[in-house]
Amino acid sequence: MLRADLPRGIEVRQVIAEVGTVEVLFNNAGVVRGNKYFWETDSVRDTRFTIDINTLAPMFTAREFLPGMIASGTECRIINMASAAGLTSNPRTAAYCGSKWAAVGWSDSVRLELAQAGHRHVKVTTVCPYYIRTGMFEGAKAAPFLPLLDPRYVVDTVWKRMKKGDAFVVLPRTVLLNEVAKGLLPVGLRDFVIGRVFGVHRTMENFSGRAEQQK
């Protein structure tokens, strides 16, 4: 096993020097910090740390691996683990949502860039799951039509969809109802439906997460 401080591109390059070109890159590093309101968080310990790991790390890692994948001429895949939080807004997760919104926009833009540049053998899949039933989301709550996801189900689904070259994997698909709501409903009504009717805006109130990530 090789270790690297992902936001530091030089360490990623050192890993590449040892493993060479890869055919599948799975950007899965991620953190969730606390359940505070944004003005109660620490700018460095919470916000910068979240952006470094959730946003910059996959960017820097993909940037270092992409040239080799492009030059290989073989079928390659990049899976970027974003979140349903990258498609919506939610109280007590402002920095996390921001980091995942950025990850979604970046990941799908790279997909388009590869296609536009003629490198269609390198395909990018952006994954946007609801809360996964792991220690990372300890204390987070399910919501109507939004169950906590089994890790094995997520892995199996993402792997199958990645091999097909799908651009997006949204789990469960009911997450897409929020996209419909954003397009059709006024903001106040959307907030009422998503926040009060479905209770999504209360899902992080009892979040505790992994103890080592909350220090």
MIVOKE-491880 format. One record per residue (C-alpha): residue number from 1; residue in one letter; x, y, z. Coordinates in nm, 3 decimals, always signed. Example, Ala and Ser with C-alpha at 12.3 -4.5 7.8 and 13.67 -1.06 7.14 Angstrom:
MIVOKE-491880
{k:1 r:a px:+1.230 py:-0.450 pz:+0.780}
{k:2 r:s px:+1.367 py:-0.106 pz:+0.714}
This chain:
MIVOKE-491880
{k:1 r:m px:+0.000 py:+0.000 pz:+0.000}
{k:2 r:l px:+0.127 py:+0.345 pz:-0.095}
{k:3 r:r px:+0.034 py:+0.655 pz:+0.103}
{k:4 r:a px:+0.020 py:+1.016 pz:-0.013}
{k:5 r:d px:-0.098 py:+1.351 pz:+0.118}
{k:6 r:l px:-0.347 py:+1.399 pz:-0.165}
{k:7 r:p px:-0.369 py:+1.781 pz:-0.166}
{k:8 r:r px:+0.009 py:+1.779 pz:-0.226}
{k:9 r:g px:+0.059 py:+1.709 pz:-0.596}
{k:10 r:i px:+0.427 py:+1.625 pz:-0.548}
{k:11 r:e px:+0.338 py:+1.325 pz:-0.331}
{k:12 r:v px:+0.088 py:+1.203 pz:-0.591}
{k:13 r:r px:+0.363 py:+1.223 pz:-0.853}
{k:14 r:q px:+0.583 py:+1.009 pz:-0.630}
{k:15 r:v px:+0.309 py:+0.745 pz:-0.621}
{k:16 r:i px:+0.280 py:+0.755 pz:-1.001}
{k:17 r:a px:+0.655 py:+0.704 pz:-1.028}
{k:18 r:e px:+0.608 py:+0.375 pz:-0.842}
{k:19 r:v px:+0.283 py:+0.241 pz:-0.990}
{k:20 r:g px:+0.299 py:+0.388 pz:-1.341}
{k:21 r:t px:-0.007 py:+0.446 pz:-1.557}
{k:22 r:v px:-0.338 py:+0.315 pz:-1.423}
{k:23 r:e px:-0.655 py:+0.219 pz:-1.608}
{k:24 r:v px:-0.895 py:+0.297 pz:-1.323}
{k:25 r:l px:-0.860 py:+0.592 pz:-1.085}
{k:26 r:f px:-1.107 py:+0.600 pz:-0.795}
{k:27 r:n px:-1.109 py:+0.937 pz:-0.617}
{k:28 r:n px:-1.276 py:+0.836 pz:-0.292}
{k:29 r:a px:-1.106 py:+1.044 pz:-0.021}
{k:30 r:g px:-1.359 py:+1.249 pz:+0.175}
{k:31 r:v px:-1.435 py:+1.411 pz:+0.509}
{k:32 r:v px:-1.738 py:+1.556 pz:+0.687}
{k:33 r:r px:-1.674 py:+1.800 pz:+0.970}
{k:34 r:g px:-1.925 py:+1.852 pz:+1.251}
{k:35 r:n px:-2.290 py:+1.953 pz:+1.237}
{k:36 r:k px:-2.251 py:+2.321 pz:+1.323}
{k:37 r:y px:-2.387 py:+2.623 pz:+1.145}
{k:38 r:f px:-2.127 py:+2.777 pz:+0.915}
{k:39 r:w px:-2.056 py:+3.079 pz:+1.138}
{k:40 r:e px:-1.979 py:+2.841 pz:+1.426}
{k:41 r:t px:-1.709 py:+2.654 pz:+1.235}
{k:42 r:d px:-1.335 py:+2.711 pz:+1.223}
{k:43 r:s px:-1.211 py:+2.852 pz:+0.891}
{k:44 r:v px:-0.895 py:+2.640 pz:+0.885}
{k:45 r:r px:-0.978 py:+2.327 pz:+1.086}
{k:46 r:d px:-1.321 py:+2.282 pz:+0.929}
{k:47 r:t px:-1.362 py:+2.474 pz:+0.603}
{k:48 r:r px:-1.013 py:+2.463 pz:+0.454}
{k:49 r:f px:-0.965 py:+2.100 pz:+0.558}
{k:50 r:t px:-1.296 py:+2.004 pz:+0.394}
{k:51 r:i px:-1.213 py:+2.184 pz:+0.070}
{k:52 r:d px:-0.859 py:+2.042 pz:+0.063}
{k:53 r:i px:-0.977 py:+1.681 pz:+0.090}
{k:54 r:n px:-1.314 py:+1.684 pz:-0.088}
{k:55 r:t px:-1.235 py:+1.926 pz:-0.370}
{k:56 r:l px:-0.865 py:+1.989 pz:-0.425}
{k:57 r:a px:-0.741 py:+1.635 pz:-0.358}
{k:58 r:p px:-0.939 py:+1.471 pz:-0.642}
{k:59 r:m px:-0.850 py:+1.760 pz:-0.873}
{k:60 r:f px:-0.478 py:+1.734 pz:-0.803}
{k:61 r:t px:-0.480 py:+1.354 pz:-0.816}
{k:62 r:a px:-0.664 py:+1.337 pz:-1.148}
{k:63 r:r px:-0.439 py:+1.609 pz:-1.292}
{k:64 r:e px:-0.131 py:+1.397 pz:-1.225}
{k:65 r:f px:-0.276 py:+1.069 pz:-1.353}
{k:66 r:l px:-0.459 py:+1.201 pz:-1.661}
{k:67 r:p px:-0.162 py:+1.257 pz:-1.896}
{k:68 r:g px:-0.058 py:+0.892 pz:-1.865}
{k:69 r:m px:-0.414 py:+0.769 pz:-1.911}
{k:70 r:i px:-0.456 py:+0.984 pz:-2.220}
{k:71 r:a px:-0.124 py:+0.875 pz:-2.369}
{k:72 r:s px:-0.196 py:+0.506 pz:-2.306}
{k:73 r:g px:-0.465 py:+0.491 pz:-2.575}
{k:74 r:t px:-0.642 py:+0.216 pz:-2.378}
{k:75 r:e px:-0.985 py:+0.228 pz:-2.215}
{k:76 r:c px:-0.947 py:+0.414 pz:-1.885}
{k:77 r:r px:-1.192 py:+0.523 pz:-1.620}
{k:78 r:i px:-1.195 py:+0.794 pz:-1.352}
{k:79 r:i px:-1.455 py:+0.766 pz:-1.077}
{k:80 r:n px:-1.501 py:+1.079 pz:-0.870}
{k:81 r:m px:-1.694 py:+1.022 pz:-0.549}
{k:82 r:a px:-1.901 py:+1.336 pz:-0.498}
{k:83 r:s px:-2.229 py:+1.335 pz:-0.305}
{k:84 r:a px:-2.599 py:+1.406 pz:-0.323}
{k:85 r:a px:-2.489 py:+1.712 pz:-0.124}
{k:86 r:g px:-2.329 py:+1.830 pz:-0.448}
{k:87 r:l px:-2.676 py:+1.859 pz:-0.600}
{k:88 r:t px:-2.858 py:+2.028 pz:-0.313}
{k:89 r:s px:-2.821 py:+2.262 pz:-0.016}
{k:90 r:n px:-2.853 py:+2.149 pz:+0.344}
{k:91 r:p px:-2.816 py:+2.318 pz:+0.685}
{k:92 r:r px:-2.520 py:+2.223 pz:+0.904}
{k:93 r:t px:-2.320 py:+2.109 pz:+0.602}
{k:94 r:a px:-2.240 py:+2.437 pz:+0.426}
{k:95 r:a px:-1.869 py:+2.370 pz:+0.369}
{k:96 r:y px:-1.934 py:+2.005 pz:+0.285}
{k:97 r:c px:-2.205 py:+2.095 pz:+0.032}
{k:98 r:g px:-1.980 py:+2.363 pz:-0.115}
{k:99 r:s px:-1.694 py:+2.116 pz:-0.152}
{k:100 r:k px:-1.917 py:+1.865 pz:-0.327}
{k:101 r:w px:-2.087 py:+2.120 pz:-0.554}
{k:102 r:a px:-1.737 py:+2.213 pz:-0.670}
{k:103 r:a px:-1.644 py:+1.846 pz:-0.713}
{k:104 r:v px:-1.951 py:+1.779 pz:-0.928}
{k:105 r:g px:-1.891 py:+2.079 pz:-1.153}
{k:106 r:w px:-1.522 py:+2.002 pz:-1.192}
{k:107 r:s px:-1.569 py:+1.629 pz:-1.253}
{k:108 r:d px:-1.832 py:+1.663 pz:-1.524}
{k:109 r:s px:-1.638 py:+1.946 pz:-1.690}
{k:110 r:v px:-1.333 py:+1.718 pz:-1.717}
{k:111 r:r px:-1.559 py:+1.457 pz:-1.878}
{k:112 r:l px:-1.663 py:+1.712 pz:-2.140}
{k:113 r:e px:-1.306 py:+1.830 pz:-2.193}
{k:114 r:l px:-1.184 py:+1.476 pz:-2.260}
{k:115 r:a px:-1.461 py:+1.420 pz:-2.513}
{k:116 r:q px:-1.403 py:+1.756 pz:-2.681}
{k:117 r:a px:-1.028 py:+1.691 pz:-2.707}
{k:118 r:g px:-1.091 py:+1.352 pz:-2.868}
{k:119 r:h px:-0.975 py:+1.141 pz:-2.573}
{k:120 r:r px:-1.291 py:+0.934 pz:-2.558}
{k:121 r:h px:-1.106 py:+0.629 pz:-2.428}
{k:122 r:v px:-1.084 py:+0.807 pz:-2.091}
{k:123 r:k px:-1.429 py:+0.829 pz:-1.935}
{k:124 r:v px:-1.528 py:+1.009 pz:-1.615}
{k:125 r:t px:-1.807 py:+0.895 pz:-1.384}
{k:126 r:t px:-1.935 py:+1.134 pz:-1.117}
{k:127 r:v px:-2.100 py:+0.957 pz:-0.823}
{k:128 r:c px:-2.360 py:+1.136 pz:-0.609}
{k:129 r:p px:-2.488 py:+0.911 pz:-0.329}
{k:130 r:y px:-2.708 py:+0.997 pz:-0.033}
{k:131 r:y px:-2.561 py:+0.920 pz:+0.310}
{k:132 r:i px:-2.379 py:+0.586 pz:+0.312}
{k:133 r:r px:-2.415 py:+0.369 pz:+0.620}
{k:134 r:t px:-2.055 py:+0.402 pz:+0.741}
{k:135 r:g px:-1.889 py:+0.569 pz:+1.037}
{k:136 r:m px:-1.832 py:+0.875 pz:+0.822}
{k:137 r:f px:-2.203 py:+0.958 pz:+0.847}
{k:138 r:e px:-2.269 py:+0.828 pz:+1.197}
{k:139 r:g px:-2.580 py:+0.998 pz:+1.334}
{k:140 r:a px:-2.710 py:+1.123 pz:+0.998}
{k:141 r:k px:-3.076 py:+1.040 pz:+0.940}
{k:142 r:a px:-3.267 py:+0.887 pz:+0.654}
{k:143 r:a px:-3.555 py:+1.079 pz:+0.498}
{k:144 r:p px:-3.868 py:+0.969 pz:+0.310}
{k:145 r:f px:-3.756 py:+0.798 pz:-0.014}
{k:146 r:l px:-3.394 py:+0.860 pz:+0.091}
{k:147 r:p px:-3.270 py:+0.558 pz:+0.290}
{k:148 r:l px:-2.920 py:+0.528 pz:+0.429}
{k:149 r:l px:-2.725 py:+0.333 pz:+0.168}
{k:150 r:d px:-2.549 py:+0.001 pz:+0.217}
{k:151 r:p px:-2.178 py:+0.034 pz:+0.126}
{k:152 r:r px:-2.171 py:-0.292 pz:-0.072}
{k:153 r:y px:-2.470 py:-0.182 pz:-0.279}
{k:154 r:v px:-2.297 py:+0.147 pz:-0.359}
{k:155 r:v px:-1.970 py:-0.023 pz:-0.456}
{k:156 r:d px:-2.138 py:-0.283 pz:-0.678}
{k:157 r:t px:-2.360 py:-0.027 pz:-0.850}
{k:158 r:v px:-2.080 py:+0.222 pz:-0.910}
{k:159 r:w px:-1.849 py:-0.047 pz:-1.048}
{k:160 r:k px:-2.109 py:-0.171 pz:-1.297}
{k:161 r:r px:-2.202 py:+0.179 pz:-1.409}
{k:162 r:m px:-1.837 py:+0.284 pz:-1.434}
{k:163 r:k px:-1.758 py:-0.008 pz:-1.666}
{k:164 r:k px:-2.047 py:+0.102 pz:-1.889}
{k:165 r:g px:-1.897 py:+0.451 pz:-1.903}
{k:166 r:d px:-2.196 py:+0.625 pz:-1.743}
{k:167 r:a px:-2.138 py:+0.995 pz:-1.677}
{k:168 r:f px:-2.342 py:+1.013 pz:-1.354}
{k:169 r:v px:-2.445 py:+0.770 pz:-1.082}
{k:170 r:v px:-2.705 py:+0.919 pz:-0.846}
{k:171 r:l px:-2.813 py:+0.697 pz:-0.554}
{k:172 r:p px:-3.095 py:+0.656 pz:-0.486}
{k:173 r:r px:-3.253 py:+0.801 pz:-0.799}
{k:174 r:t px:-3.506 py:+0.985 pz:-0.583}
{k:175 r:v px:-3.225 py:+1.236 pz:-0.517}
{k:176 r:l px:-3.303 py:+1.364 pz:-0.866}
{k:177 r:l px:-3.640 py:+1.488 pz:-0.740}
{k:178 r:n px:-3.446 py:+1.777 pz:-0.592}
{k:179 r:e px:-3.321 py:+1.866 pz:-0.941}
{k:180 r:v px:-3.682 py:+1.872 pz:-1.060}
{k:181 r:a px:-3.780 py:+2.088 pz:-0.762}
{k:182 r:k px:-3.497 py:+2.333 pz:-0.835}
{k:183 r:g px:-3.614 py:+2.369 pz:-1.193}
{k:184 r:l px:-3.987 py:+2.400 pz:-1.130}
{k:185 r:l px:-4.057 py:+2.539 pz:-0.783}
{k:186 r:p px:-4.001 py:+2.887 pz:-0.637}
{k:187 r:v px:-3.729 py:+2.885 pz:-0.372}
{k:188 r:g px:-3.968 py:+2.924 pz:-0.078}
{k:189 r:l px:-4.190 py:+2.639 pz:-0.191}
{k:190 r:r px:-3.889 py:+2.420 pz:-0.268}
{k:191 r:d px:-3.749 py:+2.482 pz:+0.080}
{k:192 r:f px:-4.085 py:+2.385 pz:+0.230}
{k:193 r:v px:-4.114 py:+2.063 pz:+0.030}
{k:194 r:i px:-3.753 py:+1.948 pz:+0.069}
{k:195 r:g px:-3.702 py:+2.078 pz:+0.421}
{k:196 r:r px:-4.039 py:+2.041 pz:+0.593}
{k:197 r:v px:-4.228 py:+1.775 pz:+0.398}
{k:198 r:f px:-3.933 py:+1.542 pz:+0.334}
{k:199 r:g px:-3.734 py:+1.656 pz:+0.636}
{k:200 r:v px:-3.401 py:+1.668 pz:+0.452}
{k:201 r:h px:-3.295 py:+1.987 pz:+0.628}
{k:202 r:r px:-3.302 py:+1.806 pz:+0.963}
{k:203 r:t px:-3.100 py:+1.502 pz:+0.863}
{k:204 r:m px:-2.766 py:+1.626 pz:+1.004}
{k:205 r:e px:-2.887 py:+1.753 pz:+1.342}
{k:206 r:n px:-2.764 py:+1.443 pz:+1.527}
{k:207 r:f px:-2.459 py:+1.381 pz:+1.312}
{k:208 r:s px:-2.146 py:+1.275 pz:+1.501}
{k:209 r:g px:-1.930 py:+1.112 pz:+1.233}
{k:210 r:r px:-1.596 py:+0.945 pz:+1.289}
{k:211 r:a px:-1.434 py:+1.074 pz:+1.606}
{k:212 r:e px:-1.091 py:+1.113 pz:+1.446}
{k:213 r:q px:-1.235 py:+1.341 pz:+1.175}
{k:214 r:q px:-1.401 py:+1.573 pz:+1.427}
{k:215 r:k px:-1.087 py:+1.668 pz:+1.622}
